[in-house]
């Protein structure tokens, strides 16, 4: 069984992305990892080149910043990396620049790949998510956070990144048929120093919206206000080993009173039903669970 990893990145240093940790977390499973490195305003290329592995294959790209509607440029960069993986790979493992896989899940992921490698009715593998917020000690609790997403896909070229690169489709906009595996992705996109997060917000929203929208909705500030969140819970498990040096270097404080709950009445009702029945009302599913 041959496995290719793929990802994309630009300005990783400027916006403090844990891209090294993301790549290193999937390296043990992969025979190669294609990294589409966009032309950057910092030392992103040197950062990727510093990874001590001959599995890394760098693809130099230039982002089309005119693809601003719905974050399409992110899907475009994802597709560039996916198209560059080895033609004889069985599976392709996608990881974004702020996502990390805990080493405790590697065996389960490998077993899933082996189990469904020859079952062509299965297009990919579905992962659960932990969305960290504010610091490495809290994760999002409300339904606004996506609960699951596809991160392993078959290497067939009729599959492509969908919308803003959150998931995948195939053929004529058809959802992928997937199997849920006992593994999670740790998403650290909302864990940065407040100044770095504010800088990211001011720039990143331009990938989805025009300048007027950004001007009206992203107010100038020195630091991001993490307090505007509806519900969090304290994280009591362990982080991936590759993340520990970054966590030890954290240089800001964020505390949240988990008894505080800013959920709307609608959100509270939805959460109550989910806890009682397991039914997540209105959940967006960019896949067909088989």
N, C-alpha and C positions, 0 to 999 in steps of 0.2 A: 504494500500500500504506500503510495506516494502522496505527500501532503505539502501544499504550498501555502505560505502565509502571504497576506498582502495588506498594505495600508498606504495612507498618504499623509503628508504633513507640510506645513509652511509656517515660518516664524515661530518655531517651537520655543526658542529661547526667549524671545520678546514677550510671549504670552504664557510662558511657564507651563508648557505641556509635558506630561510624564511620558513622552514618546519612547524614551529608552526603556523604561519599565514595561510599557505596553509591548514592545517588540520582544524584549527578553522573556516576557511571560509566556509567549507562544513558541519561542525558539525550540524548546525541547521536543515539541510535536512535529516540527516542520523540517522538511528537507531543504527548503529555501524560503526566504521572506523577501518579497518585492516591496520596496519602499519608494513610492512616488514622491520625490522631494521637489516641492515647488520653489521657484525663484523667490528668495527671501531677503529680508532686510536685516538679518542677523546671521549667526553662525550655525544655522540648522544643518546645513550640509556637513560641516565638520563634525557636528554632534553625531549624526548618523554614521559617518565614516569611523567614528571612535569605537563603535561596537566591535568587540574582538571575536568576530565570527565570519567564516568564509561562506556562510549561508545567506548573507545579506547581499541583495542585488538592488542597486540604486538606479532608479529611473528619473531622469531630470525632466521636469515639466514646467510649463508656464500657465498659470491659472487664467482663465477667461473671466475677468471680473465684470463683464457685461451680463453674465448669467446670474442675475440677482434675484429673479423671481423664485421664491420658494427654496432658496439655497441650492439651486441646480448645479452650481459649480462644484459643490461637494460630491455630488453623484458623478459628475464628469471626471473628477480626479480619481474617485474610487474605481471607475471603469477603466481608466488608463492603467492603473496598477493591476487590476484583475486580468486585463487582456495581455499583460506581460508575463504572467506566470507560465510555468512549463506546461506544454501541451499534453504531456502524458500523466499529469497529476490526477489522482482520484478525487481528492477533496481540496477546497481552498478555504483557509481559515482567515476571516476578516477581523481586524482589530482596529479601532479608531485611536487617535492620538491621546485620548484621555481615558481609555479603558484598559483594564489589567485583569488577567486571569490568575486566580489563586492556584498555587501548585497542587493543592489538595484535590482539584478537579481534573487534573491532567489525565489520570487513569480513566475516569468516567467518559471524558471526551474521546479518548482513543478507543475505548470499547464501543462507543456509539458509532464512530467512523467504521470500525471493523464490522459491526453488526449489520449496518445498512449499506455497506460499500457496493454490494452486488444487487441490491434491490433498487432498480431504477425508478420505482414509483416514489421514492423518497428523494426530494430535491435538496434538502438541507437539514440542519440540526438547529433546534430552538433552545435558547439560553434564558435563564432567569436573570434579573438585574438587582443590584444594590446601588442606589443613587446617593452618594455622599454629598453632604451640603454643609458649607460653612467651615467645617473642620473634618478631620478624619474620625471624629467621635459620633457623628450624627448622620442618619440616613432619612430620606424623604418618606413620608407615610401616606400622602394623599394620592388619589387616583390620577392626578395630573402627571405623575411620573409613569412612563411606560414600564410595564411589568415584565415583558418578554420581547426578544427580538432574535432574528436569524443572524448567526455569526459563522456558521460553517455551511458552505454551499458546494454543490457539484461543480466540477471545473468546466462544464459545458458552456460554450460561448453564447448560448441563447439566453443565459441569465444575465441580468444587468442591475445596477444600482438604481434604487427608486427614489424619486423626489429629492430630498436633501440628504440622501445616503444613510437614512436610518435603517432601511431594509432593502429587500430585493424583489424583483419580479422576473418573469420569463415570457418569451414570445410576445404576443399582443396584449401586454398589460395583465398577464395572468399571475395570480398569487402562487407562491411556491408551496408544495406539499412537504411538510416537515414533521420531524419527530422531536418531542420534548425530551431533553436529557437532564440528568441530575447535576447540573453545573450552572454557575452564575458568572456574570461579568460584573466586575467592580468598576463603577463609573465615577471618575474623580473630576469631572468637568466643572463642578461647582465648588471645588476646594482649591482656593488660591488665596494668596495675600489679598486683602481688600483692594489695594491699589492696582494689583495685576488684574484682578477680576473686573474692575471698572474699566481699565484700558481695553480688555478683551471685549466687554460689552459694547463699548463705543465703536469698535472696529467690526466686530463679528456680525452685528445686526445689519451691516451693509451687504452681507451675503444674501439676505432675505428681502430687504426693503430699500426703497429709494431714499435719497438724501433728505427729502422733506419729512418722511416718516421718522427717520432716525433723529432728526432735529427736534421733532415734537415729542418723541417717546423715550429717548435716552438723554436724560438731563445731565449736563456737565457736573462732575463731582470729582473730588480728590480720591475718594475711596467708595467701593461698593457697599451698600447697606444690606447686610445679610439678615436683618431682623424682619424683613417683609416676607415671611414664609408662613404657611398655614399650619403644618403639623410635621414634627420630626420625632424620631425615636433614637435612643442612644444605642450605638453599635457596641455589641458585647463580644464579638468574635475576633479572630485574628485577621490581619491584613497580609497580602502576599509578601513573601520574603523580599522580592525585588523592590517593594515600596518602603521598606523599613528605613533605609538611609534618608530618603526624602521626608518621611514622617518625623524623624528625629531632628531634622533641620528646620521644621516649621517655626516661623518667627512671627506669628500673630496669635491672638486669642479670640476664641468664639465660644460663648456659652449660651445655652438655650434651656429654658424651663420647659421640660417635656409635658408638664401638666397644663401648660398654656395651649389652647386650641383655637385657632382662627378659622376653622373650617366653616363653610356656609352650611345652612340647614340642609340644603340639597346634598352636599358632600357628606354630611353626617349620616343622613338616611342611607345613602349609597354604601357607606362604610359599614353601617350596621347590618345591612343585607349581605354584604360580602362576608362579614365575620360569621353570620348565622348560616349561610347557605353555600358560600364559596363562589356565588355568582357576582361577577364584577360588571355591574350595569354600565353599558355604553363603552366598554373597553374596545379600543381600536386594535384590530388584528390584521396585520399586514402579512397574513399567511393562512394556509389551510392545515390545521392540526390533524394528522392521520394516525 
